[in-house]
Amino acid sequence: MYKPVNLSEQIYYVGVNDRRTSLFENMWPLDRGVSYNSYLIADEKVAVIDTVEAGQFEKWIAKVRAVLNDRPIDYLVVNHMEPDHSGAIRILTELYPNMEIVGNKKTLPMIEGYYGITTNCKEVKEGDSLELGKNKLSFYTVPMVHWPESMVCFEETNQILFSSDAFGSFGTLDGGIFDDELDFDYFTDEMRRYYSNIVGKYGNPVQKALQKLGALDLKMIAPSHGPVYRENIAQMLKWYDQWSKYEGEEGVVVAYASMYGNTEEMAEVTARAIAESGIKNVRVYDVSKTHPSYIISDVFKFKGIILGSPTYSNELHPNMEALVSKLQHMGVSNHVYGILGSYTWAGASVKKLNEAAQTLKWEPVAEPVEEKHSLKEDKYEACWQLGVAMAEKLKS
Ligand code: FEO
């Protein structure tokens, strides 16, 4: 009943869509859902590359069996142990008790720890190969893209890279599986949001992985989430290089917290000055309205950032504190910044935002602007000049 999706004559897409889960890692919104990609190679030997999240098992195994019928699975290649990919390992070993599980020396203890499995495990090292018949998989470790055991494999005959979380995207595959079958532009924000939210902390490991994998002649990239790439490979490599260096384009994220509208007004004035000074890409976010997932994604996209917060009981507004904490956790460096803030009896937010920016080694474009009570003319002008300075810095 299931019409197979071929990557090549003997390689199949057997992934599934999840439109029910609201939060990825119980944290990141999935407005457009997510796909858990899995691949099947049915050669003289049969290999499955990664499973799916446990709750998706029934849909997934039906696709696997539609290709295999009664043939057994010889190998399960585990590129990554996060449970969105490893969740069906235990039940698969019960269905196919002779199947060998293929992982590296960091994978196998996790398989034991998560699923209690210690038998029929095959350890592979960097550069090892697995002959399946016409198809041959070579293994490359890519530690911290996204976990320490993360690994990718390259099918040499068809030159397909099974890239695990690397090059993944949020968003379900709505009919189209390959990037040339779907609206690539529709996915670009979800690709960057996935990268920034999930892998964004690990810029240096991504750079190392790009150097290692850059030597391969890639005809297709088959990640564990989102589209399979065969047309936009160069663009994906370019974006990963840019994002992992935290190199933003010309544009500014203005993110503010505001209880009664005073810090918001400062943000509005600054945003207007940035735009009037010629910067078209300005994104203004109220951190109490927009989930950090989307703000962080735009921080990865644009080089400029303005942060604003009122002082809340001698601290930052808690929702701004949450955003700043995530940016610090991810180590989003290489930005130019400005700071805004207001207070009623004693100011602390501007000082704290400035300290946070300095820990990230951001470059200031002007002095922070701090107002007591509502915005008055001199600080209005200071907010304006901050916006002008930001625009001039971006254009210089
Ligand atoms: Fe898609 Fe790190 O798991």
Residues whose N, C-alpha, C, O or C-beta is under 5 A from the ligand:
A	BS01	FEO	E82 D84 H146 D165
